[in-house]
Amino acid sequence: MKQPSAISLLFAAAAIGLAAVSAAVLYCFDPASCAFYPVCLFHQMTGLQCPGCGSLRALHQLTHGHVAAAWHFNPLLVSLLPVGFWLALREIARLAAGWRWPGIVTRPLFGWLLLAATVVFAVARNLPLHSPP
């Protein structure tokens, strides 16, 4: 097993610190009412929602433990968070200790499935849910 370098350990610590600070900011400041968060340019220009629209509001709701509200804002993000956590832990373990964890979600097929799911989600979230009378 290869020993991790000081740069790798510093990078892993910085990534964890950045994630903690980001979560604290999202916990304290609601994206729905604070103007310093970025706006979606695609939504501003077209009126349609991109696959990422609602992500900050969903993460804010998750930091408060409101999973159903987070799901309402962006179900794709909420459903992919466990995968993101797994990939982050896997990378931190590799950087900090040189451990190699299984990489099921790092295969090319997963990337293609993720792309297809994102496109389907982007189209589906902009379809009208009811027909006019």
C-alpha positions as CSV (number, residue, x, y, z in Angstrom):
1,M,0.0,0.0,0.0
2,K,1.4,3.4,-1.0
3,Q,1.8,6.0,1.7
4,P,-0.2,9.2,1.1
5,S,1.6,12.4,0.4
6,A,1.3,15.5,2.5
7,I,-0.4,17.2,-0.5
8,S,-3.0,14.5,-0.7
9,L,-3.8,14.7,3.0
10,L,-4.0,18.5,2.8
11,F,-6.3,18.2,-0.2
12,A,-8.6,15.7,1.6
13,A,-8.7,17.9,4.7
14,A,-9.5,21.0,2.5
15,A,-12.3,19.1,0.7
16,I,-13.9,18.0,4.0
17,G,-13.6,21.6,5.4
18,L,-15.1,23.1,2.3
19,A,-18.0,20.7,2.5
20,A,-18.6,21.5,6.1
21,V,-18.5,25.3,5.5
22,S,-20.9,24.9,2.5
23,A,-23.3,22.8,4.6
24,A,-23.2,25.4,7.4
25,V,-23.9,28.3,5.0
26,L,-26.8,26.3,3.5
27,Y,-28.1,25.5,6.9
28,C,-28.1,29.2,8.1
29,F,-29.2,31.0,4.9
30,D,-32.2,29.9,2.9
31,P,-31.6,30.1,-0.9
32,A,-35.3,31.0,-1.4
33,S,-34.8,34.3,0.5
34,C,-31.1,35.2,0.3
35,A,-29.9,37.1,-2.7
36,F,-26.2,36.1,-2.6
37,Y,-26.9,32.6,-4.1
38,P,-26.5,32.4,-7.9
39,V,-29.6,32.2,-10.1
40,C,-30.0,29.7,-13.0
41,L,-29.3,31.5,-16.2
42,F,-31.1,28.8,-18.2
43,H,-34.3,29.4,-16.2
44,Q,-33.9,33.2,-16.4
45,M,-33.7,33.1,-20.2
46,T,-36.2,30.3,-21.1
47,G,-38.5,29.9,-18.1
48,L,-37.8,26.2,-18.1
49,Q,-36.1,24.3,-15.3
50,C,-32.7,22.7,-15.9
51,P,-31.8,19.5,-14.1
52,G,-30.0,21.5,-11.4
53,C,-32.8,23.9,-10.7
54,G,-33.9,23.7,-7.1
55,S,-30.6,22.0,-5.9
56,L,-29.6,24.7,-3.4
57,R,-33.1,24.8,-2.0
58,A,-33.1,21.0,-1.8
59,L,-29.8,20.9,0.0
60,H,-31.0,23.6,2.4
61,Q,-34.0,21.4,3.2
62,L,-31.8,18.4,3.7
63,T,-29.6,20.2,6.2
64,H,-32.8,20.8,8.2
65,G,-33.8,17.1,7.9
66,H,-36.8,17.8,5.6
67,V,-36.3,15.0,3.0
68,A,-39.8,15.3,1.5
69,A,-39.4,19.0,0.9
70,A,-35.9,18.4,-0.6
71,W,-37.5,15.8,-2.9
72,H,-40.0,18.3,-4.0
73,F,-37.3,20.8,-5.1
74,N,-35.0,18.4,-6.9
75,P,-35.6,14.6,-6.8
76,L,-32.6,13.8,-9.0
77,L,-30.2,15.5,-6.6
78,V,-31.8,13.8,-3.6
79,S,-31.7,10.4,-5.2
80,L,-28.0,10.8,-6.3
81,L,-26.7,12.0,-3.0
82,P,-25.9,8.5,-1.7
83,V,-23.8,7.9,-4.8
84,G,-22.0,11.3,-4.4
85,F,-21.2,10.5,-0.7
86,W,-19.9,7.1,-1.7
87,L,-17.6,8.6,-4.4
88,A,-16.4,11.3,-2.0
89,L,-15.6,8.8,0.7
90,R,-13.9,6.6,-1.8
91,E,-11.7,9.4,-3.1
92,I,-10.9,10.7,0.4
93,A,-9.9,7.2,1.5
94,R,-7.7,6.9,-1.6
95,L,-6.0,10.3,-1.0
96,A,-5.6,10.0,2.7
97,A,-4.7,6.4,3.2
98,G,-4.1,5.0,-0.2
99,W,-7.0,2.6,0.1
100,R,-8.8,1.4,-3.1
101,W,-12.5,0.8,-2.5
102,P,-14.8,-0.9,-5.0
103,G,-15.7,1.3,-8.0
104,I,-19.1,0.1,-9.2
105,V,-20.4,3.6,-10.0
106,T,-17.1,4.6,-11.8
107,R,-17.7,2.3,-14.8
108,P,-18.6,3.9,-18.1
109,L,-22.1,2.3,-18.2
110,F,-23.0,4.2,-15.0
111,G,-22.0,7.5,-16.6
112,W,-24.1,6.8,-19.7
113,L,-27.1,5.8,-17.5
114,L,-26.6,9.0,-15.4
115,L,-26.6,11.1,-18.6
116,A,-29.7,9.4,-19.9
117,A,-31.5,9.8,-16.5
118,T,-30.5,13.5,-16.4
119,V,-31.9,14.1,-19.9
120,V,-35.1,12.3,-19.1
121,F,-35.5,14.2,-15.8
122,A,-34.8,17.6,-17.6
123,V,-37.6,16.9,-20.1
124,A,-40.0,15.4,-17.6
125,R,-39.8,18.2,-15.1
126,N,-40.9,20.7,-17.8
127,L,-43.9,18.8,-19.1
128,P,-47.3,20.2,-18.0
129,L,-48.8,17.9,-15.4
130,H,-52.4,18.7,-16.2
131,S,-54.3,19.3,-19.4
132,P,-56.4,22.4,-19.9
133,P,-60.2,22.0,-19.8
